[in-house]
Amino acid sequence: MGLYTSTAYHSSPRHIPFLRHKVSQVMQELRFPPDSHNGKEVVHILETLPRDDLFQATHEELIELTLGILQLQERKRVRLFVRKDAYSRYFSCLVYVPRDIFTTDLSVTMQEVLMYAFQGIESDFTTYFSDSVLARIHYLIRVNPKIPVEYSVAQIEQKLISIARSWADELKSQLIGEFGEAEGLNYFAKYRRAFPSSYTEYYLPSTAIDDIKKNRIPYYRKSTRHDFL
């Protein structure tokens, strides 16, 4: 076993024979013309993947990962992609989050979720920013290869989505669920700034909905003389 030189990590994959062959295989499999938008996007995705993933992922894993990232299409959403090491020593996790909500605290909280989900014993992460509306966080979760890990990527992703949502986002979602889209959006427009940080720090959005309901009648209709009798 040996280590790759710095050239292998910093040069374009198209300048490294082994990686050039892998990139070419993916391009042929996906059948995107090299000069097309999708073709250029695929090349960019492969060139900016964590280099160890590009070296170690199988052809099938690269196809699935590349398509998954391509299908994000600049959508502001949280996505998780997981690759398990062939020797079960670690999990490589790529998490995409909207840049406008990215913070170091969010990265650390997501790291804790991943550590718990994969029964990790050690982890670290690096971030990558481009012109995209999405930021990428690459987590390496090291595990004990002797302990089998059962996990659901979809369930872990849902947890990451939940912690990435702001208090206001959650309030909006719950208001729509409670009152329907049109009415829920009206309530959100009216009350989104009604709750100070001292409230949102200690109370869940569901509690806020209960408080909003107490004022529901004045919101629905004008007061009449009967209301004051």
Secondary structure, 3 states (H helix, E strand, C coil): CCCCCHHHHHCCHHHCHHHHHHHHHHHHHHCCCCCCHHHHHHHHHHHHCCHHHHHHCCHHHHHHHHHHHHCCCCCCCCEEEEEECCCCCEEEEEEEEEHHHCCHHHHHHHHHHHHHHCCCCEEEEEEECCCCCEEEEEEEEECCCCCCCCCCHHHHHHHHHHHHCCHHHHHHHHHHHHHCHHHHHHHHHHHCCCCCHHHHCCCCHHHHHHHHHCCHHHHHCCCCHHHHC
